[in-house]
């Protein structure tokens, strides 16, 4: 009886939801929800496959996957590589020898080039190159891999390749991209990090959810100091990229608390039910890249001009905003999360539309938004709301709202660990509190873990 009970318990803990499996692996088109479009990647570790003029190709190939911050090297292993009828095909496996967790792994065939014989203006034979248009079955998604783990083998194809009489060789180009878990941070043993942001010098600011303190520290976790105090524990904060001003939320407060770059008190922003855009409890706050301050009172988002809103909105089209989170993209667009939808609103606060649609845990969709941030390229990182059947994750979309990847599980299978309040605990414990981007592009995620409350990822 005991053995049967334990077996059932293990299955219940490690079972993978059919709509959101850990071990998702295969072509984008077979894994993502209907209608989801892939975004092209703009970075990654490159590889290339050479095809000889007679169509021959090396059937087994291995490419090193390495970055300076990694303690080891992984590999992209290709098998069964063949070329016939204008199509290159084979299978790809990623082996994680990086020394840490690799997450949101993705393989893209990005293009093809042809080298060919030609003649210059003097009639001398030269070798030139040109691009060949191809179609692929990608991107290929590989999920998250723990240290030392290998992905499943997945087939790849590139079609439309042509060997012409003058061809001296074809090269098919690709990249492997994802995130590398660099380290975890714990500013103070009692800090319970909540809101995160960086100043222009690359210093990290953390508002505590357990003590009435805003901490400042280096991005590597050193030099922790108490920057300022607030009257209650906090949830959100923002740092001006221009002046270093810090604006913070505190629980049950009717205002935002403001501090100079040295920690001195500045006049706060008070709730004012008589002013459009400033009614309701003070909640979330962000700065635009130009230093403009945006605040969230109640369910309204306002861009401030001094101590009054320049404009505000509480609806996007026909949708009333609820449980609101937001960020400002580099181009000034305002991305707003509300329940299970994400809206993109023009910089003037008008002409908004749904860009990411839920609720769904299928890849390329979101179940609900807990927080979101925009990186320097305009990509939108959405911390999804977990529930009793799903684990926490972070979904990444392009500035056009197309799907890039998902990460934050830390493995291609559920960990046989506990539940908390009916929510599964994965690498991200319970849920992500906030996200922030260091000037070097590293991604910082605060979550509800007492020992490693901030996860630091390096995109590649």
Secondary structure, DSSP 8 states (H G I E B T S, - for coil): -HHHHHHHHHHHHH---TTS-TT--EEHHHHB-TT--B---S--EEEEEEE-TTS---SSEEEEE--TT-SS-EEEEEEEEEEETTEEEEEEEEE--SSS-EEEEEEEEEEEEEEEEEE-TTS-EEEEEEEE--EES--EEEEEE-TT-B---EEEEEE-----TTEEEEEEEEEEEEEEEEEEE-SSTT--EEEEEE-TTS-EEEEESSSSEEEEE-TTS-S-EEEEE-SS--S-EEE-TTT--EEE--TT-SEEEEE-TTS-EEEEEE--TTSTT--S-EEEEEE-TTS-EEEEETTEEEEEETTEEEEEESEETTEE--SEEEEE-TTS-EEEEETTEEEEE-TTS-S-EEEEEBS--SBT-BS-EEEEEE-TT--EEEEE--BTTB---EEEE-TTS-EEEEE---SSS--S--EETTEE-SSS-S-EEEEEE-TTS-EEEEES-SSS-EEEEEE-
